[in-house]
Amino acid sequence: MADGEQRRNPAPRAPRKERDAEGAAAATSTAGVPDAARGDEDAQESDAARRRRRAQFLRELHEAKQLRDRVQPRRARAARMRQQMRMRTFRW
């Protein structure tokens, strides 16, 4: 990256220590548990991890949309107008 460039994705991320701690906690949560009992915990842990990743993705997506609206106000206004027209013509 050159001196004046910014990252392509300006959304803040969790510090590496926190991300590594989450991964380590997931890896050690099933240590010493019999294989039969581990299947349920793996499913729950992977489901929790999936929800956590999804929440992070949705936060970053929302931030990206807000940034786009700030840097392209004319396009954002046109999109709002189109949405208003859609809602006016929508039948319940």
N, C-alpha and C positions, 0 to 999 in steps of 0.2 A: 504494500500500500504506500502510495506517495505521501509526502508530508501533509499536503492540504486536503487529502481525500478523507471522506467519512465512510463508515461501514455502510453497506447497502441496506441492512436492516437496522435502523436506529433504535428498535425496541429494546428496553433494558432486559437483561437476563439475570437469573440468579447467579451469585458468585459461584465459582467452580467448587469451592469447599462445600457449599450447601448441596450442589448437585451430586458431588461424590459421596457425601454423607447419605443422601437418599438411596443411591445405588448400593452402598455398603450395607445399609439397614435392610434393604430388600434381600440382599444375598445372605445375610446372616440370620434373618428371621426364621428360616427353616432348618438351621443347623441343629443336628441331634434329634430331629423328629423322624419317626418311622415313615417309610415311603407311603404307606396307606393313608396316614394322616396328612402328609405333605401335599397331596393332590388338592385337597380343599383349600389349604392355605395358599398354595401357588395360584389357584384360580382367584381367590379373594385379593391377593397381593397384586396380581396382574390387572385385575379389574380396577383396583384403587390406583394403580400406576397409570392405567389407561385414562381414567377420569382426571387425574392430575395433569397428564400431558394434554388432554383435550381442553381443560380449563386454561392452561398456559397458552395453547394455540389460539383459543378464542379471545383471550386478553390481547395478544399480540395483533390479531386480526383487527380488533376494535381500534387499537392504537393506530394501526396503519391506515384505516379508513378515516380516522380523525385527522391524521397528518395530511392525507390526500385532499380532504375537504379544505384544510387551511391553505394549502399551497395552490389549489385550483378552485378558487371561490366561484367562478362563473360556471364551471362544470357542476359543482356541488349545488348551486342554485337551480340549474336546469334539472338536475336529478330530483330535487325536492318538488319542483313544479310538476314533473312527470308523475311522481308518486301521489301528489295531491289529486291530479286528474284521474289516476287509476282508482283512488279511493272514492272520488265523487261518482264515478260511473259503476262502481261495484254494487251488485244487488245482493241483499241479505237473504 
